[in-house]
Structure formats: structure tokens, C-alpha cells
């Protein structure tokens, strides 16, 4: 029973990440395309308003994925979030800037004000998928993880001296500072080529988000923004399909493990979905292209998790001795039983209101006039704290 629950939660975490990348993929993609497709302040406002009703609901999937990891596999959460602390902190800062840009852009009727927030939105939207993709690449290729004494967290314990009751897993990185851990995500001492693979993962996720964003804008906007999005979507789909193929084929055969057969199956399915989506994008059948591209993203995430099985954190220093397994990282069976009951009740609720919000806000967004207060009517120094 315990093993079944452990594998079940490993799969559920993968499902939550797939949901996040599909939904937030188009949200981030619209921000990435804001300066490419939006040629004027009005058109950029149109792009922002297309994701306005959706971004906060989409973020729930990220929070749920993190929370599910913490509750179902506390040691996985501890090793990943402490080792990737700076990278995850940068992602969090970018998400805060992006959300502020979406919500505050239209509060002041000033083109200069909106332009600054649009730049913040665009830059943060590019950084998030690149950092996330690099993190996924590290999961597949392996990180500089070792088993250590908590009192000396950056000194590996020799494999034949490991005592599970005293020693813990830790990302030792390139030194005993957080910056050294961050840099190790891009430069792996045991296998420097891993850094190239990890960066390619960042480009893969960024390209998939760009494709999702272009397809979403094609479905949600009118006039010039829609025309430019429909014209750009097939080109972006071609690039994302090619990059994903190179990344997945490289990863499947260079870092194969116990889940190789499942990884190969998911690779083939993801490839078929992306190719079919590419075909529909060229045919200007945007709805079908969006569905198949989303399915491709989902199976790409499934491929990542199949590649790391039975580990949750692979070690590039010594895969067999230093990697953290599903069984080692899992919470108690009682905890996972309670979580399973909660998931059975709440996940359908989250999925339901996500579908409901997409349906309710399905209308296309037309170019609109900027709103907000005129700068001259804002009292100097006034804000919500002082009145």
C-alpha cells in the first residue's frame, strides 16, 4: 500500500506541473510576445486584457504543485528548494513583477507608466520559463547532490560510510554559498556537457510557452493582434517542436534509467502531439493546434518524470549512491492517505473552476481605450497606506 501511494503522489506531482505549464504557458507566452506582436500601447493593452481573467487561477497550479511536493515528499521539497533557492527566488520575483504589471498597468492613464510595466512584464515572462526549463533539465541530467553530515553540508560522505539516520541529501554545488549552488545549475563539474543540456531545457520551455501564447492570442483577440498571432504561431510551433525533439532524444539516450521504456513511450506521444499541432497551426485551425500543443506539453512533462524515476533528485556525482529516491523522500503512509482523500475532493474543484473561467471569458478581446486616473488628478504622495 505504501509503495502504491508513493508512486501515486509522484504521478500527481507530475500532473500538477503539467497543468501549470499548459495554463501558465499561454499566460507567460503572451507576455513574451507583448513587444513582438503588440505594436502600440493599445495593442499591448489588448494582449494584457486577454489573460487578465486567467492568470491568478493558473498560478494555483504552481502553488498546488509546490504544496503537494512538500506534503507528499518532504525531503524532496527540502533538497530541491534549498539547493535551488536563488533560482526559485528569482522565479518568484519575476512572477511578482509580472502580476504587478498585469494588475497595475491600467491604474494610471499615462503611456509612460504603462510602457514601464510592459517592459517589466516582458522581461519577467521570458525569465520564468527559461529558469523553469533549466531546472527541469537538471532533474533529468542530474545535479551536484551528495549525502552529507548536516554539520558539514558541503562535504560528501564516502558512499560506504553513509548512515541514513545521521546523514542527509544536499546540493553541494560549486561551493558553500547560495551563488555556488545557483551556478551549478548551469555548470556541472562532473559532467560539463550537462550545462548545455540544461540550458537547452530552458529554451525548450520558453519556445513551448511562446507557441502556447501565440495560439492563445489567435483564439482570444481580434484585428491586427489576431492576424499577427496566427501568422507567427506556425513558425513558433516549428521551432518548439524541433527544440523539444533534440532535447528529448538527447536526454532519453544520454541519461536513461529505470523508466527508460515509459520515457520512450511518452517521447513518441509528445512528438506526435506536437507534430499534429504544428500541422493544424499551418492550416490555421487554431483551436485544434492549441489542444494538441497542450497535450504535447503534458507528455513532455510526463517524459521528464519518467526519466528521473525512481529518483526525485538525481545525483551527477554518484547516481546510485547519492540520488534521492521516491521511497526515501516520501511522507508517512498516513499523511499520504489523508492527502489522497483531499486531492480526490479538491483537484476536480480546481479543474472545474479552471474550465468554467475559460468558458465564461471565452469572448475575443478587441482593442480598447486605456483607463485609469489621469496623472494630474493623483495627489502627490497619496497611496492606500496614507489615504
C-alpha positions in Angstrom: 0.0 0.0 0.0 2.8 2.4 0.9 4.6 1.9 -2.4 1.4 2.5 -4.4 0.8 5.8 -2.5 4.4 6.9 -3.1 4.1 6.2 -6.8 0.7 7.8 -7.0 1.9 11.0 -5.5 4.9 11.0 -7.8 2.5 10.9 -10.7 0.1 13.5 -9.2 3.0 16.0 -8.8 3.8 15.4 -12.4 0.1 16.1 -13.3 0.1 19.3 -11.4 3.3 20.5 -13.1 1.8 19.6 -16.5 -1.3 21.6 -15.6 0.7 24.6 -14.6 2.9 24.6 -17.8 -0.1 24.2 -20.1 -2.1 27.0 -18.4 0.6 29.4 -17.4 2.4 28.5 -20.6 0.0 30.6 -22.6 0.0 33.3 -19.9 3.8 33.6 -20.0 3.8 33.3 -23.7 1.5 36.3 -24.2 3.9 38.4 -22.0 6.9 37.1 -24.0 5.2 38.2 -27.2 3.9 41.5 -26.0 6.7 43.6 -27.7 6.8 41.3 -30.7 3.0 41.3 -31.6 1.8 44.4 -29.8 3.0 47.3 -32.0 1.2 50.0 -30.0 0.2 50.8 -26.4 -3.4 49.9 -27.3 -2.5 46.5 -28.8 -0.3 45.7 -25.7 -3.3 46.6 -23.5 -5.4 44.2 -25.6 -2.8 41.4 -25.0 -2.8 42.0 -21.2 -6.6 42.0 -21.0 -6.7 38.7 -22.8 -5.1 36.9 -19.8 -6.5 39.2 -17.1 -9.3 36.8 -16.0 -7.0 33.8 -16.1 -3.5 34.4 -14.6 -4.5 34.1 -10.9 -6.3 30.8 -11.4 -3.4 29.5 -13.4 -1.0 30.3 -10.6 -2.9 28.0 -8.3 -1.5 25.0 -10.1 2.1 26.2 -9.3 1.2 26.6 -5.6 -0.5 23.3 -5.5 2.5 21.5 -7.1 4.8 23.0 -4.5 2.4 22.2 -1.7 1.9 18.7 -2.9 5.6 18.1 -3.1 6.1 19.5 0.4 3.4 17.3 2.0 3.9 14.1 0.0 7.7 14.1 -0.2 9.2 16.5 2.4 12.8 15.5 1.8 12.4 16.1 -2.0 11.0 19.5 -1.2 13.8 20.3 1.2 16.6 19.3 -1.1 15.1 20.9 -4.2 14.0 24.2 -2.6 17.2 24.7 -0.5 19.5 23.7 -3.4 17.7 25.8 -6.0 17.0 28.6 -3.6 18.3 31.5 -5.6 16.9 30.2 -8.9 13.4 29.8 -7.3 13.8 33.2 -5.6 14.4 34.8 -9.0 11.3 33.0 -10.4 9.2 34.3 -7.5 10.5 37.9 -8.0 9.7 37.6 -11.8 6.2 36.3 -11.0 5.5 39.1 -8.6 6.7 41.7 -11.2 4.6 40.1 -13.9 1.5 40.0 -11.7 2.0 43.6 -10.7 2.4 44.6 -14.3 -0.9 42.9 -15.2 -2.9 44.4 -12.3 -1.3 47.9 -12.1 -0.7 48.7 -15.8 -4.1 50.3 -16.3 -4.3 52.1 -13.0 -2.8 55.4 -14.3 -3.7 57.0 -17.6 -0.1 57.5 -18.6 1.6 55.9 -21.6 4.9 56.2 -19.9 3.5 54.4 -16.8 2.1 51.6 -18.9 5.3 51.3 -21.0 7.4 50.7 -17.9 5.1 48.0 -16.6 5.0 46.4 -20.1 8.8 46.1 -20.1 8.7 44.5 -16.6 6.0 42.1 -17.8 8.0 41.1 -20.9 11.3 40.6 -19.1 9.9 38.6 -16.3 7.8 36.5 -18.7 10.9 35.5 -20.6 13.0 34.7 -17.5 10.4 32.4 -15.8 10.2 29.7 -18.4 14.0 29.8 -19.1 14.7 29.2 -15.4 12.0 26.6 -15.1 13.2 24.7 -18.2 16.8 24.8 -16.9 15.5 23.3 -13.6 13.7 20.5 -15.4 16.9 19.9 -17.4 18.8 19.5 -14.1 16.3 17.0 -12.9 16.9 14.8 -15.9 20.7 15.1 -16.2 21.4 15.1 -12.5 22.6 17.7 -10.1 25.7 18.0 -7.8 23.9 16.3 -5.0 25.7 14.3 -2.3 24.9 12.7 1.0 26.4 14.9 3.8 26.6 15.4 7.5 24.2 18.3 8.4 27.1 19.9 10.3 29.2 19.9 7.2 26.6 20.3 4.4 29.1 20.7 1.5 31.4 17.8 2.3 30.2 14.5 0.7 30.2 11.4 2.9 32.0 8.4 1.3 29.4 6.1 -0.1 30.4 3.2 2.1 30.1 5.3 5.2 26.5 6.6 4.7 24.2 6.3 7.7 20.6 7.2 6.7 19.8 8.0 10.4 22.5 10.7 10.5 23.2 11.9 7.0 21.0 13.9 4.6 21.0 14.8 0.9 22.2 18.2 -0.2 23.1 20.1 -3.3 26.7 20.9 -2.7 27.1 23.0 -5.9 30.3 24.8 -6.7 30.9 26.0 -3.2 29.4 26.6 0.2 27.4 29.7 -0.9 24.0 30.0 -2.5 25.6 31.5 -5.6 27.7 28.4 -6.0 24.5 26.3 -5.9 22.9 28.6 -8.5 25.9 28.4 -10.8 26.0 24.6 -10.6 22.6 24.5 -12.3 24.4 25.8 -15.4 27.9 24.3 -15.0 28.1 20.8 -13.6 31.7 19.8 -12.6 31.4 16.0 -13.1 29.7 16.5 -16.5 30.1 20.0 -18.0 28.1 18.9 -21.0 25.1 18.7 -18.7 25.1 22.5 -18.5 24.4 22.7 -22.2 21.6 20.2 -21.9 20.1 22.1 -19.0 20.2 25.4 -20.9 18.6 23.7 -23.9 15.8 22.7 -21.5 15.3 26.4 -20.7 15.0 27.2 -24.4 12.6 24.3 -24.9 10.2 25.5 -22.2 10.5 29.1 -23.5 9.7 28.0 -27.0 6.7 25.9 -25.9 5.4 28.9 -24.0 5.8 31.2 -27.0 3.8 28.7 -29.1 1.1 28.5 -26.4 1.0 32.3 -26.2 0.7 32.8 -29.9 -2.1 30.2 -30.2 -3.9 31.7 -27.3 -3.8 35.2 -28.7 -5.1 33.8 -32.0 -8.1 32.4 -30.2 -8.7 35.4 -27.8 -8.0 38.6 -29.8 -9.3 40.4 -32.9 -7.9 42.7 -35.6 -4.1 43.1 -36.1 -3.1 41.2 -33.0 -5.0 38.2 -34.1 -3.6 38.3 -37.6 0.0 38.6 -36.4 -0.5 35.8 -33.8 -2.0 33.4 -36.4 0.9 34.2 -38.8 3.6 33.7 -36.1 2.1 30.6 -34.4 3.2 28.0 -37.1 6.7 29.4 -37.1 7.0 29.2 -33.3 5.4 25.7 -33.3 8.1 24.5 -35.8 10.9 25.9 -33.6 9.4 24.5 -30.4 8.8 21.0 -32.0 12.4 20.9 -33.3 14.0 22.0 -29.9 11.8 19.6 -27.9 12.8 16.7 -30.2 16.5 17.4 -29.9 16.2 17.9 -26.1 14.1 14.7 -25.5 16.1 12.4 -27.8 19.4 13.6 -26.3 18.0 13.2 -22.7 16.4 9.8 -23.4 19.6 8.1 -24.6 22.2 10.1 -22.6 20.5 9.8 -19.2 18.5 6.6 -19.4 17.4 4.9 -16.2 14.8 2.6 -14.9 12.0 4.5 -16.5 13.5 4.3 -20.0 10.6 2.4 -21.6 8.0 4.8 -20.3 10.2 7.8 -21.2 10.4 6.4 -24.8 6.7 6.0 -25.0 6.0 9.5 -23.7 8.6 10.9 -26.1 6.8 9.3 -29.1 3.4 10.5 -27.9 4.7 14.0 -27.2 6.3 14.1 -30.7 3.1 13.0 -32.4 1.0 15.6 -30.5 3.4 18.5 -31.3 3.7 17.5 -35.0 -0.1 17.3 -35.3 -0.4 20.6 -33.5 2.2 22.0 -36.0 0.1 20.7 -38.9 -3.1 22.4 -37.6 -1.2 25.6 -36.9 -0.2 25.8 -40.6 -3.7 25.0 -41.5 -4.9 27.9 -39.3 -7.1 25.5 -37.3 -6.0 27.3 -34.2 -8.3 25.5 -31.6 -7.1 22.1 -32.6 -3.5 23.3 -32.7 -3.8 24.6 -29.2 -5.3 21.3 -27.9 -2.5 19.2 -29.5 0.3 21.6 -28.4 -1.1 21.4 -24.8 -1.1 17.6 -25.0 2.5 17.8 -26.2 3.5 19.9 -23.2 1.7 17.4 -20.9 3.5 14.4 -22.3 6.8 16.3 -22.3 6.4 16.7 -18.5 5.5 13.0 -18.3 8.8 12.3 -20.1 10.7 14.3 -17.5 9.3 12.4 -14.6 9.7 9.0 -16.4 13.4 9.9 -17.0 14.1 10.5 -13.3 12.1 7.5 -11.9 12.8 6.0 -9.3 14.6 9.1 -8.2 13.1 12.5 -7.3 16.6 14.2 -7.3 19.3 12.6 -9.4 23.0 13.0 -8.5 25.6 13.6 -11.2 28.3 12.8 -8.7 27.2 9.3 -7.9 23.8 8.4 -9.3 23.4 5.1 -7.4 24.7 6.2 -4.0 23.8 9.9 -3.8 20.5 10.2 -5.6 17.3 10.7 -3.6 14.7 8.1 -4.3 10.9 8.3 -4.1 10.9 5.9 -1.2 13.5 7.8 0.8 11.8 11.2 0.4 8.1 10.2 0.9 6.0 11.2 3.9 4.4 8.6 6.1 1.6 6.4 4.6 -0.9 8.1 7.0 0.0 11.5 5.7 -0.3 10.4 2.1 -3.7 8.7 2.7 -5.1 12.0 4.1 -3.6 13.9 1.2 -5.1 11.5 -1.3 -8.6 12.0 0.1 -8.1 15.8 -0.1 -6.8 15.5 -3.6 -9.8 13.4 -4.8 -12.1 16.2 -3.5 -10.2 19.3 -4.3 -8.3 18.6 -7.6 -11.6 18.2 -9.5 -12.8 21.5 -8.0 -9.7 23.3 -9.2 -10.0 21.7 -12.6 -13.7 22.6 -12.7 -13.3 26.3 -12.0 -10.4 26.5 -14.4 -12.7 25.1 -17.2 -15.5 27.4 -16.0 -13.4 30.5 -16.1 -12.1 29.7 -19.6 -15.7 29.2 -20.8 -17.1 32.3 -19.1 -14.4 34.5 -20.5 -14.3 32.9 -24.0 -15.1 36.1 -25.9 -12.5 37.7 -28.0 -10.8 40.9 -26.8 -10.9 43.9 -29.0 -8.6 46.9 -28.8 -9.8 49.2 -26.1 -9.0 52.7 -24.8 -6.7 53.0 -21.8 -8.3 53.6 -18.4 -7.0 54.7 -15.1 -6.6 58.0 -13.3 -5.1 61.0 -15.2 -1.6 61.7 -13.7 -2.7 65.3 -12.9 -5.6 64.1 -10.7 -3.4 61.9 -8.5 -2.5 63.6 -5.2 1.3 63.6 -4.7 2.4 61.2 -2.0 -1.1 59.6 -1.7 -1.4 55.8 -1.6 -3.5 53.2 0.0 -1.5 53.4 3.3 -1.9 57.2 3.9 -5.3 57.8 2.1 
